[in-house]
Amino acid sequence: MSPCGGVSGGQYGGGFGADSGFAGSGLSGVYAEMAWRTFLKVLASDFFKFPVDELPLNQLGTMRGWLKDRFGELPWDGVYDLAEFLLLNISQISSGASKQQEALVKNLNLILEREMSAYRSIGGILTSICDGVEVEEIEKALAENSWNGVRSHIQAAVEMLGKRPVGDFRNSIKESISAVESACKVISGEENADLNRTLRKLEEKIKLHGALKQAIEKLYAWTSDEKGIRHALLDEPDVGESEARFMVVACSSIVNFLRVKAEQAETAIV
């Protein structure tokens, strides 16, 4: 077992069926071999850093055996890295990438849940958030393409939280609160203001309860000095995974809430 739950490469017991999106699933004969050759070449060159001209590409069984051996040598974090690599690079490996990625994410999350792993796939990134409601809030924040700046900050926060073997928790927190700041700028139209000023302008466009406004301001104050420039939390020794996880979930929820309120108020969102 890995420190975060789940299995190491050597303990892997399968789990990718015909609908998983895994290379060669549902294929047979020469077509399966062609799919596996493409699959192995991408893995060898871009993940394992293994010379492609030394791969055993002559038979399906030898190709599978080569991958099984390499997989069994991976440490726990390497297993997650491989799964994440497949999620992010499936377009290089297989046709029908969108449909297969959806199937791969679904099957991967089922396996992670079955093995009691602390990780789940969110936006193609494996990160240490496994509560279904929390995952849903983050995925909602990532789904809105019209708020590119907000989406980029949430994506970066998730990536830094999921960084292995140890997450970049401080920078994850900074990216999370930056997503809220970016959302407030979009709604208020104050592109060059800090979060406190944009909240004041935002109240002119949407109804925001005073206590909720104060909660957002205090969350921002926790991550910034009074000018909103230097991040004082860099000096805090006890900022860790729990704080980073709380921030990415809380800030995703705030972003989703602000978007709904803006839409209800028929605010123009560029």
KEKE-3310 file (N, C-alpha, C; in steps of 0.2 Angstrom, whole numbers, plus 5000, padded with zeros to 4 digits):
npx = (5004:5002:5008:4997:4986:4978:4987:5003:5014:5019:5009:4998:4982:4975:4960:4956:4944:4935:4928:4936:4944:4957:4972:4970:4958:4944:4948:4956:4968:4977:4974:4973:4987:4993:4987:4993:5006:5007:5003:5013:5025:5023:5022:5035:5044:5039:5036:5042:5055:5062:5072:5064:5068:5072:5061:5050:5042:5036:5026:5010:5009:5022:5023:5014:5019:5032:5027:5020:5031:5038:5029:5027:5039:5037:5037:5025:5020:5024:5015:5003:5007:5009:4995:4990:4997:4992:4979:4980:4986:4979:4975:4986:4987:4976:4962:4946:4947:4940:4929:4935:4943:4934:4928:4940:4943:4931:4933:4945:4943:4934:4942:4951:4943:4939:4951:4953:4960:4967:4966:4958:4953:4953:4948:4957:4968:4977:4973:4973:4959:4944:4931:4915:4906:4915:4923:4914:4911:4923:4925:4914:4919:4929:4923:4918:4921:4921:4926:4941:4953:4949:4947:4960:4967:4961:4963:4978:4979:4974:4983:4995:4991:4990:5003:5016:5030:5026:5014:5013:5009:5007:5008:4997:4987:4988:4984:4971:4964:4967:4959:4946:4948:4950:4937:4929:4934:4931:4917:4914:4921:4933:4947:4960:4960:4962:4955:4947:4943:4936:4926:4918:4914:4907:4896:4887:4882:4877:4868:4875:4877:4881:4888:4893:4901:4911:4917:4923:4932:4940:4945:4953:4962:4969:4978:4985:4995:4990:4990:4988:4998:5011:5012:5008:5007:5017:5027:5021:5023:5015:5006:4998:4993:4979:4975:4977:4968:4956:4955:4955:4943:4934:4936:4933:4919:4915:4918:4909:4897:4897:4896:4883:4875:4879:4874:4860:4858:4859:4871:4883:4895:4911)
npy = (4994:5011:5027:5035:5027:5015:5005:5000:4999:4986:4979:4979:4974:4974:4980:4987:4986:4982:4993:5003:5013:5010:5006:4997:4990:4981:4977:4966:4954:4960:4974:4976:4974:4985:4996:4994:4996:5009:5014:5009:5016:5029:5029:5024:5034:5046:5045:5034:5036:5028:5020:5020:5012:5000:4993:4979:4976:4966:4956:4955:4949:4950:4964:4968:4961:4968:4981:4977:4973:4985:4993:4986:4989:5002:5015:5020:5033:5034:5026:5033:5044:5039:5035:5048:5053:5046:5050:5063:5063:5055:5058:5056:5043:5036:5035:5044:5051:5059:5052:5041:5046:5050:5037:5032:5040:5038:5024:5023:5031:5023:5012:5018:5022:5009:5004:5011:5023:5039:5048:5056:5058:5074:5085:5079:5078:5070:5071:5074:5074:5066:5066:5066:5077:5088:5086:5088:5101:5107:5103:5109:5122:5121:5119:5130:5138:5152:5160:5161:5165:5162:5149:5144:5147:5139:5127:5127:5127:5114:5106:5109:5105:5091:5088:5076:5068:5076:5088:5105:5115:5129:5137:5132:5136:5150:5151:5147:5157:5167:5164:5167:5181:5184:5181:5190:5202:5200:5201:5213:5222:5228:5227:5230:5231:5226:5211:5216:5229:5225:5218:5228:5235:5225:5223:5232:5227:5213:5205:5203:5196:5204:5197:5186:5193:5198:5186:5181:5192:5190:5177:5181:5190:5181:5175:5185:5200:5217:5225:5216:5211:5205:5188:5183:5171:5163:5163:5155:5141:5130:5128:5117:5101:5100:5113:5118:5109:5113:5126:5125:5119:5127:5140:5136:5134:5147:5154:5147:5150:5165:5165:5160:5170:5181:5178:5177:5190:5195:5199:5205:5194:5192)
npz = (5000:4996:5004:5003:5002:4991:4977:4974:4959:4958:4965:4957:4950:4939:4930:4919:4907:4892:4889:4894:4888:4887:4878:4864:4869:4866:4853:4841:4835:4821:4822:4836:4839:4831:4838:4851:4848:4844:4857:4865:4860:4863:4877:4880:4875:4880:4893:4901:4896:4887:4875:4859:4848:4854:4859:4861:4848:4841:4844:4851:4864:4869:4870:4879:4890:4892:4896:4907:4915:4917:4923:4935:4942:4946:4958:4972:4969:4956:4949:4950:4943:4930:4927:4927:4916:4905:4905:4901:4889:4880:4868:4859:4859:4855:4844:4844:4856:4865:4870:4874:4884:4894:4897:4902:4913:4921:4924:4930:4942:4948:4951:4960:4970:4974:4979:4990:4988:4991:4981:4967:4950:4943:4932:4923:4931:4944:4960:4978:4983:4987:4991:4985:4983:4985:4974:4963:4965:4961:4948:4942:4943:4934:4922:4916:4902:4898:4908:4908:4915:4928:4928:4924:4936:4945:4940:4941:4954:4958:4951:4958:4971:4969:4966:4966:4974:4985:4988:4982:4992:4997:4986:4979:4987:4985:4971:4972:4979:4971:4960:4965:4966:4953:4947:4954:4948:4935:4935:4942:4933:4937:4933:4937:4951:4968:4978:4988:4984:4972:4977:4983:4972:4966:4973:4968:4957:4960:4973:4988:5003:5019:5028:5021:5012:5021:5025:5013:5012:5024:5021:5010:5017:5025:5016:5011:5013:5020:5008:4998:4990:4994:4999:5015:5020:5016:5026:5036:5045:5046:5036:5026:5018:5021:5023:5010:5003:5008:5004:4989:4987:4994:4987:4974:4976:4980:4968:4959:4965:4964:4950:4947:4954:4947:4934:4937:4940:4927:4923:4912:4906:4901)
capx = (5000:5006:5006:4990:4981:4979:4992:5009:5014:5020:5003:4992:4978:4970:4954:4954:4940:4934:4926:4940:4948:4964:4975:4968:4952:4939:4951:4959:4972:4982:4972:4976:4994:4994:4985:4998:5013:5007:5003:5020:5030:5021:5024:5042:5047:5037:5035:5048:5061:5065:5073:5059:5070:5073:5055:5048:5035:5034:5020:5005:5011:5028:5022:5010:5024:5036:5023:5019:5037:5040:5023:5028:5044:5035:5035:5018:5019:5025:5009:4998:5010:5007:4988:4989:5000:4987:4973:4982:4989:4976:4974:4991:4987:4970:4957:4940:4950:4936:4924:4939:4945:4928:4928:4946:4942:4926:4935:4951:4940:4931:4948:4954:4938:4939:4957:4953:4965:4965:4967:4953:4954:4949:4951:4963:4974:4975:4974:4971:4952:4940:4924:4911:4903:4920:4925:4909:4912:4929:4924:4910:4923:4934:4919:4916:4927:4921:4930:4947:4957:4947:4948:4967:4969:4958:4967:4984:4978:4973:4989:4999:4989:4991:5010:5019:5027:5023:5011:5015:5002:5007:5006:4990:4982:4988:4981:4964:4961:4967:4953:4941:4949:4949:4930:4927:4937:4927:4910:4914:4924:4938:4953:4967:4959:4962:4949:4943:4939:4931:4920:4914:4911:4903:4889:4883:4879:4874:4866:4879:4876:4887:4892:4897:4907:4916:4920:4928:4938:4944:4949:4959:4967:4973:4983:4989:4996:4985:4990:4986:5003:5015:5008:5011:5007:5024:5030:5018:5026:5010:5002:4999:4988:4972:4973:4976:4962:4950:4955:4953:4936:4930:4936:4929:4912:4914:4917:4902:4891:4897:4894:4876:4873:4880:4869:4854:4857:4860:4877:4887:4901:4915)
capy = (5000:5018:5031:5039:5022:5012:5000:5001:4996:4979:4976:4981:4968:4975:4984:4991:4982:4983:5000:5008:5018:5008:5004:4990:4988:4979:4976:4959:4953:4965:4980:4977:4975:4992:5000:4993:4998:5016:5015:5008:5021:5035:5028:5023:5040:5052:5043:5030:5038:5022:5020:5017:5006:4994:4990:4972:4977:4961:4952:4958:4947:4953:4971:4968:4959:4974:4986:4974:4973:4992:4995:4983:4993:5009:5017:5022:5040:5033:5023:5039:5048:5035:5036:5055:5054:5043:5054:5070:5061:5050:5060:5054:5036:5033:5039:5044:5052:5062:5047:5036:5049:5050:5031:5030:5044:5034:5017:5025:5034:5017:5008:5022:5021:5002:5003:5016:5028:5046:5052:5056:5062:5080:5089:5076:5079:5066:5075:5071:5075:5061:5067:5067:5084:5092:5085:5091:5109:5109:5101:5115:5128:5120:5118:5136:5141:5159:5163:5158:5167:5159:5142:5143:5147:5133:5121:5127:5125:5107:5103:5110:5101:5084:5086:5071:5065:5081:5094:5112:5118:5136:5140:5130:5141:5156:5150:5146:5163:5171:5162:5171:5187:5184:5180:5196:5206:5199:5203:5220:5226:5232:5222:5232:5232:5220:5208:5220:5234:5222:5216:5234:5236:5219:5224:5237:5223:5208:5206:5199:5197:5207:5192:5182:5197:5198:5179:5181:5196:5187:5172:5184:5192:5175:5173:5191:5206:5222:5227:5211:5210:5199:5183:5182:5164:5160:5163:5151:5134:5124:5127:5110:5098:5101:5120:5118:5106:5117:5132:5124:5117:5133:5145:5134:5135:5154:5155:5144:5155:5171:5165:5160:5176:5186:5176:5179:5197:5196:5203:5203:5190:5192)
capz = (5000:4996:5010:5002:5000:4984:4977:4970:4953:4959:4967:4952:4949:4933:4931:4913:4903:4885:4888:4898:4885:4887:4872:4861:4871:4861:4847:4841:4829:4819:4824:4843:4839:4829:4844:4856:4845:4845:4864:4869:4858:4866:4884:4880:4873:4884:4900:4903:4893:4885:4868:4855:4844:4858:4861:4858:4845:4836:4846:4857:4871:4872:4871:4886:4895:4893:4900:4914:4919:4919:4928:4942:4945:4948:4965:4972:4966:4949:4947:4949:4937:4924:4926:4925:4909:4901:4905:4898:4883:4877:4861:4855:4859:4852:4841:4848:4862:4870:4872:4878:4890:4898:4900:4906:4920:4925:4927:4935:4948:4951:4954:4965:4976:4976:4982:4995:4987:4993:4975:4962:4944:4943:4926:4920:4936:4950:4966:4984:4985:4985:4992:4978:4983:4984:4967:4959:4965:4958:4941:4940:4942:4929:4916:4913:4898:4897:4913:4907:4920:4934:4926:4924:4943:4949:4937:4944:4962:4958:4949:4964:4977:4967:4964:4969:4980:4990:4985:4983:4996:4998:4979:4978:4991:4982:4965:4974:4981:4965:4956:4967:4964:4946:4946:4956:4943:4929:4937:4943:4928:4939:4931:4940:4958:4972:4979:4993:4980:4967:4981:4984:4966:4964:4976:4964:4952:4963:4980:4992:5010:5022:5032:5016:5009:5026:5025:5008:5013:5029:5018:5007:5022:5028:5011:5009:5018:5019:5002:4994:4986:4997:5003:5021:5022:5015:5032:5040:5045:5047:5031:5023:5013:5023:5021:5003:5000:5010:4999:4982:4987:4996:4982:4969:4978:4979:4961:4957:4968:4961:4943:4947:4956:4941:4929:4939:4939:4920:4922:4906:4908:4895)
cpx = (5004:5004:5000:4985:4982:4985:4998:5009:5015:5013:4997:4989:4973:4965:4952:4950:4939:4932:4930:4943:4956:4966:4973:4962:4947:4942:4954:4963:4977:4980:4974:4983:4996:4993:4991:5005:5013:5007:5010:5025:5029:5024:5031:5046:5046:5036:5041:5054:5065:5066:5068:5062:5072:5067:5053:5042:5033:5028:5016:5008:5017:5028:5019:5015:5029:5033:5022:5025:5039:5035:5025:5034:5043:5034:5027:5016:5020:5018:5003:5001:5008:5000:4987:4991:4995:4981:4974:4984:4986:4975:4980:4991:4981:4965:4950:4942:4945:4931:4929:4941:4940:4927:4934:4945:4937:4929:4941:4948:4937:4936:4950:4950:4939:4945:4958:4959:4963:4965:4960:4956:4950:4952:4957:4969:4972:4977:4971:4964:4948:4933:4920:4908:4909:4923:4921:4910:4918:4928:4919:4914:4927:4930:4918:4922:4927:4925:4937:4952:4956:4949:4956:4970:4967:4962:4974:4984:4978:4979:4994:4998:4991:4998:5013:5027:5024:5020:5014:5009:5002:5005:4999:4985:4982:4984:4973:4961:4962:4962:4947:4942:4948:4941:4927:4928:4932:4920:4910:4917:4930:4945:4959:4966:4961:4955:4944:4939:4934:4925:4915:4910:4906:4896:4885:4879:4875:4873:4871:4879:4882:4891:4896:4903:4913:4920:4925:4934:4943:4948:4955:4964:4971:4979:4987:4990:4990:4985:4988:4992:5008:5011:5011:5011:5013:5028:5027:5021:5021:5005:5003:4994:4981:4970:4972:4970:4956:4950:4953:4946:4932:4930:4933:4921:4910:4913:4911:4896:4891:4894:4886:4873:4873:4875:4862:4852:4858:4866:4881:4894:4905:4919)
cpy = (5006:5022:5035:5034:5020:5007:5003:4998:4988:4975:4976:4974:4969:4979:4988:4986:4985:4990:5005:5013:5016:5005:4997:4987:4987:4977:4969:4959:4959:4972:4981:4978:4982:4997:5000:4996:5006:5018:5015:5013:5027:5035:5028:5030:5046:5051:5040:5032:5032:5022:5016:5011:5000:4991:4984:4973:4972:4957:4956:4956:4950:4961:4972:4966:4964:4979:4983:4974:4980:4995:4992:4986:5000:5010:5019:5028:5039:5030:5029:5044:5045:5036:5043:5056:5051:5047:5061:5069:5056:5051:5057:5046:5033:5038:5039:5046:5055:5057:5042:5039:5049:5043:5029:5034:5040:5028:5018:5027:5028:5013:5012:5022:5014:5001:5007:5021:5035:5051:5051:5060:5068:5084:5086:5076:5074:5070:5072:5074:5070:5061:5069:5074:5089:5092:5088:5098:5111:5108:5107:5121:5128:5120:5124:5139:5148:5163:5160:5159:5163:5151:5140:5143:5141:5127:5121:5125:5117:5103:5103:5106:5094:5083:5081:5071:5069:5086:5101:5116:5125:5139:5138:5134:5148:5156:5150:5153:5168:5170:5166:5178:5189:5185:5187:5202:5206:5202:5211:5225:5229:5227:5224:5232:5225:5217:5212:5226:5231:5220:5222:5235:5231:5220:5228:5233:5216:5209:5201:5201:5199:5202:5188:5186:5197:5191:5179:5186:5193:5181:5175:5187:5187:5174:5179:5196:5211:5225:5222:5209:5204:5194:5181:5175:5160:5159:5158:5144:5128:5124:5121:5108:5100:5108:5121:5115:5110:5123:5131:5122:5123:5138:5143:5135:5142:5156:5153:5149:5161:5171:5164:5166:5181:5184:5178:5186:5200:5201:5201:5200:5189:5186)
cpz = (5000:5002:5009:5000:4993:4983:4973:4964:4954:4962:4963:4950:4943:4934:4925:4908:4896:4884:4892:4895:4884:4880:4870:4864:4866:4854:4847:4835:4828:4821:4832:4843:4836:4835:4849:4854:4846:4853:4867:4866:4862:4874:4884:4880:4878:4891:4903:4901:4891:4878:4864:4851:4848:4861:4858:4855:4840:4837:4851:4864:4874:4873:4878:4891:4897:4897:4907:4918:4921:4924:4935:4945:4947:4955:4966:4968:4958:4945:4945:4943:4930:4922:4923:4918:4904:4900:4901:4891:4878:4869:4856:4855:4855:4849:4845:4855:4867:4873:4877:4884:4896:4901:4904:4913:4924:4928:4931:4942:4952:4955:4960:4971:4979:4981:4988:4995:4989:4987:4971:4956:4944:4937:4923:4925:4942:4956:4972:4987:4982:4987:4986:4978:4981:4976:4962:4959:4961:4950:4938:4938:4936:4922:4913:4909:4897:4902:4913:4912:4927:4933:4927:4932:4947:4946:4940:4951:4962:4957:4955:4970:4976:4966:4969:4969:4986:4987:4986:4986:4996:4991:4977:4981:4987:4975:4967:4975:4975:4960:4958:4965:4957:4944:4948:4951:4937:4930:4938:4938:4930:4939:4935:4948:4962:4974:4983:4989:4975:4971:4982:4978:4964:4967:4973:4959:4954:4970:4984:4999:5014:5025:5027:5013:5014:5026:5019:5009:5019:5026:5014:5011:5024:5023:5009:5015:5016:5012:4996:4989:4988:5001:5009:5023:5020:5021:5037:5040:5044:5042:5027:5018:5015:5022:5014:5000:5002:5005:4992:4982:4989:4990:4976:4970:4978:4972:4958:4959:4965:4953:4943:4949:4950:4935:4931:4939:4932:4919:4916:4908:4901:4895)
residu = (MET:SER:PRO:CYS:GLY:GLY:VAL:SER:GLY:GLY:GLN:TYR:GLY:GLY:GLY:PHE:GLY:ALA:ASP:SER:GLY:PHE:ALA:GLY:SER:GLY:LEU:SER:GLY:VAL:TYR:ALA:GLU:MET:ALA:TRP:ARG:THR:PHE:LEU:LYS:VAL:LEU:ALA:SER:ASP:PHE:PHE:LYS:PHE:PRO:VAL:ASP:GLU:LEU:PRO:LEU:ASN:GLN:LEU:GLY:THR:MET:ARG:GLY:TRP:LEU:LYS:ASP:ARG:PHE:GLY:GLU:LEU:PRO:TRP:ASP:GLY:VAL:TYR:ASP:LEU:ALA:GLU:PHE:LEU:LEU:LEU:ASN:ILE:SER:GLN:ILE:SER:SER:GLY:ALA:SER:LYS:GLN:GLN:GLU:ALA:LEU:VAL:LYS:ASN:LEU:ASN:LEU:ILE:LEU:GLU:ARG:GLU:MET:SER:ALA:TYR:ARG:SER:ILE:GLY:GLY:ILE:LEU:THR:SER:ILE:CYS:ASP:GLY:VAL:GLU:VAL:GLU:GLU:ILE:GLU:LYS:ALA:LEU:ALA:GLU:ASN:SER:TRP:ASN:GLY:VAL:ARG:SER:HIS:ILE:GLN:ALA:ALA:VAL:GLU:MET:LEU:GLY:LYS:ARG:PRO:VAL:GLY:ASP:PHE:ARG:ASN:SER:ILE:LYS:GLU:SER:ILE:SER:ALA:VAL:GLU:SER:ALA:CYS:LYS:VAL:ILE:SER:GLY:GLU:GLU:ASN:ALA:ASP:LEU:ASN:ARG:THR:LEU:ARG:LYS:LEU:GLU:GLU:LYS:ILE:LYS:LEU:HIS:GLY:ALA:LEU:LYS:GLN:ALA:ILE:GLU:LYS:LEU:TYR:ALA:TRP:THR:SER:ASP:GLU:LYS:GLY:ILE:ARG:HIS:ALA:LEU:LEU:ASP:GLU:PRO:ASP:VAL:GLY:GLU:SER:GLU:ALA:ARG:PHE:MET:VAL:VAL:ALA:CYS:SER:SER:ILE:VAL:ASN:PHE:LEU:ARG:VAL:LYS:ALA:GLU:GLN:ALA:GLU:THR:ALA:ILE:VAL)
# end
